[in-house]
Amino acid sequence: MEYPLTKCTRMFFLLGMVMIELQSYGSLGCLEDERAGLMKLKDAFHNPAWSTALPSWGGGEERDCCKWEKVVCDNATKRVSQLSLSQARYFGNRWFLDASLFLPFQELQSLSLANDALAELTNLTKLEMLHLGDNGLMEIPSSIWALTSLKALSLRNNGLNGLLPLRGLCKLVNLQELDLSNNGFEGNLPSCLMNFISLRLLELSQNRFEGAIPPTLFPILKSLEYVSLSHNFFEGSFSFSSLANNSNLEVFELVSDNNGLKVETENPPWTPLFQLKVFRLSNCKLNDKTRVLPSFLLNQFQLRAIDLSHNSISGTVPMWLVANNTRLEFLNLANNSLKGTLTLHLNSTHLDMFWFDVSSNYIQGELPPLIGYAFPNLITLNMSSNLFQGSIPPSLGDLRVLDILDLSNNNFSGQLPEHLVTGCVSLGILKLSNNSLQGQFLPSKSNLTKLSALFLDSNVFSGEIPLGIMNCSELWLLDLSNNLFSGKIPDWIGDLPLVSLALSKNALEGPIPSGFCKSKELSFLDLSWNNLSDGVPSCVNLSSLRFLHLQGNEFSGPLPSFLSSLLASSLVTFDVRDNKLSGKIPGWINSFSNLRVLLLGGNRFEGPIPFQLCDLRNISMIDLSSNELSGSIPSCLHGIKVGNEKAFDDTFGTEIYGGYTFMPLLSYSYENQISVDQAVPVPISISDIEEEVEFITKSRSETYKGNVLYFMSGIDLSWNKLTGPIPFEIGYLSDIHALNLSHNHLTGPIPESFSNLKQIESLDLCHNSLSGQIPPKLAELNYLSVFTIAYNNLSGRTPERKAQFATFDEHSYEGNSLLCGVPLERRCITNEEMSPPPQPSYAVQDDTFEVAFLSTFWPTYAVAFVGIIVILYYCPHHKHLIRM
């Protein structure tokens, strides 16, 4: 039975329909003034080269701006409450946004402009979230400080520096999230941070803050959940117990850059109320007196990432951290003083662990046989620089997603498990350097097709270079040096996309293969100390080569002239020492315009030193020793920039090839409004091959590597047949560190100008024919630690025994028969001893002398006169004189 609707019922029905229609209208279209404002914003963000910017705004049939991308409206008022314009205009040109464009949005509470640029902000009085990160701002818009409703502010990754504008910052007392990371802010932490009692997130990493971390800061900010103070310059001491009452704390990061900060976790005793998810405390002199692991970690069971590296922590390896935190993903205990063995609980599998690093400790014993079973999803495993021994476990071959395996600098022995090179199909970097591994390596069925860097140096691998390497089609770095590899260098090696190849200190023979003609990207080539011969094939395209080491082989004949065109634009180091090269040093050597290190010693070069050598204006090290060079030393050498800092740039670099790997994001993500990255460490370099040069200085062979090469400079012309004087101009090389002119036939004096060699540390002029005196001002060379002028023809006094010259013994001066003075036994004759005896003074004569003189003078005169007359009388031929 149907009942007719009453009049009242019909009215309520009609009213409901109207409300639904009105609600529907609100859903279909936002406020028109705000829609128009959004269209103006779109025009401001328009990029002519990028037509897809904000494509849903005003496009098609959709007019409801509340449904447009990057726009959120309030459900009740339908007014725009959130705008996320991050990267909406992401291109290179500088651009400034008119902040008045935001005026129509009166209810706007959240505004993100990350990766955009902004000229000025006006008062958006209800704004609660403002993200201005990644903008390249040079200063903070002053209008920000009037936005007192802000709860979240991000200024990360801009060009901001100097002191924080405290007067403005301290007004934002409602802040819950503050991110100032990746800028250059300086000074102490502002004390007004303690007024932000609602603060949940404090991100201040990658700045230049200094001074002490205020001990009262964290006890007041009890709402803190996320704290990152890493990569600043804090000093003094910080007690971790000040965080005892921060019960909500999930993330704490403090990685120090200057090692001037001391962190204490044990004194006073305390018990934490929090359960951390991310804990990074690196390079902080952790518990400097006791060097113990933080004991509060025994009560932590939810950790996802732990980084306690570079702290000199002692004790055994705390594998209980892995057992207690079953979802642990990242563990870094590198560069500590941990000892004992590495033990794993039987039948325990940690599926979440992808990063395990215990490198640079004192851990010994064998690797657990089931390590591959315990951590099946490892991406990075670093156990380098420990005391591990025994064989490498085959279970490592079960790590199907392993990208980096570093077992270098241990005592591993035996052969490499075949399962490792067939099972680790994702392996990108394999480092086994400095062990005692032997046998063949990489069978032809190897599955390491993704390998990009392979370090097998300093082992006892033997046989020919394995064919399995040929399958590594992505290999850019190969180091097989210091092994027992024999045979010829395979021709197929040129098919690999190598950037760096090191085969030194093996027993390889034959010519350099023509396969190198295909190497277009090779930057570093070290074939030294083998038995190679027949030189470099003329077809080789070496235009990218920067460092060439061919020392200690059987190369003979003159330097091939085609090298001048193949290497001219790129070569930095040219090392062909200890071969059988002959002829003259070619004049085209000056075509190596970027050359910094020229090493031609230990060959059979003859003739004069070419004056074209002086054109190498950026050279820092020259070795022409142990050849048969003759003639004089070119005086123009003073024009090269040996040791001059103006010649320094990034030529050597810290690495030959900057390969990097990044830690993946943790599965844990801290919930926040301003998109803070979660516990991602800085990039870790995988290519620690650096340019390395041996140079004889201070009477011994020294190795200079990486950045040290910027500070070393020297010239070695010893053991040749050079003649003539030492050019006075050589003394103008005021920044040189080592000069060796010994064992030649040089003559003349030691130039007075040598007193200008203010940076010199080693000066060797022995076994020449130098003469004259030693310049006294040489005693002012304050850095001189090795000095010898032995076996010359020098004379005079040795330099004054002061400063460095007080340390030189007689061996520095021996073989100079006319030298005298300390430390020689030959004493110098004083001025008094060398002067004639004193003449009698006639100014003072007494009367006795005058009387004696007069009383004897006249009788003597008379006797002499009579004697002469008698003689003349008895000599016949003189008688006529008497008659006259």
Secondary structure, 3 states (H helix, E strand, C coil): CCCCCCHHHHHHHHHHHHHHHHHHHHHHCCCHHHHHHHHHHHHHCCECCECCCCCCCCCCCCCCHHHCCCEEECCCCCCEEEEECCCCCCCCCCCCCCHHHHCCCCCCCEEECCCCCCCCCCCCCCCCEEECCCCCCCCCCHHHHHCCCCCEEECCCCCCEEECCHHHHCCCCCCCEEECCCCEEEECCCHHHHHCCCCCEEECCCCEEEECCCCCHHHHCCCCCEEECCCCEECEEEEHHHHCCCCCCCEEEEECCCCCEEEECCCCCCCCCCCCCEEEEECCCCCCCCCCCCHHHHHCCCCCEEECCCCCCEEECCCHHHHHCCCCCEEECCCCEEECECCCCCCCCCCCCCEEECCCCCCEECCCCCHHHHCCCCCEEECCCCEEEECCCHHHHHCCCCCEEECCCCEEEECCCHHHHHHCCCCCEEECCCCEEEECCCCCCCCCCCCCEEECCCCEEEECCCHHHHHCCCCCEEECCCCEEEEECCHHHHHCCCCEEECCCCEEEECCCHHHHHCCCCCEEECCCCEECCCCCCCCCCCCCCEEECCCCCCEECCCCCHHHHCCCCCCEEECCCCEEEEECCHHHHHCCCCCEEECCCCEEEECCCHHHHHCCCCCEEECCCCEEEECCCHHHHHCCCCCHHHCCCCCCCCCCCCEECCCCCCCCCCCCCCCCCCCCCCEECCCCCCEEEEEECCEEEEEEHHHHHHCCEEECCCCEEEEECCHHHHHCCCCCEEECCCCEEEECCCHHHHHCCCCCEEECCCCEEEEECCHHHHHCCCCCEEECCCCEEEEECCCCCHHHHHCCHHHCCCCCEEECCCCCCCCCCHHHHCCCCCCCCCCCCHHHHHHHHHHHHHHHHHHHHHHHHHHHHCHHHHHHHHC
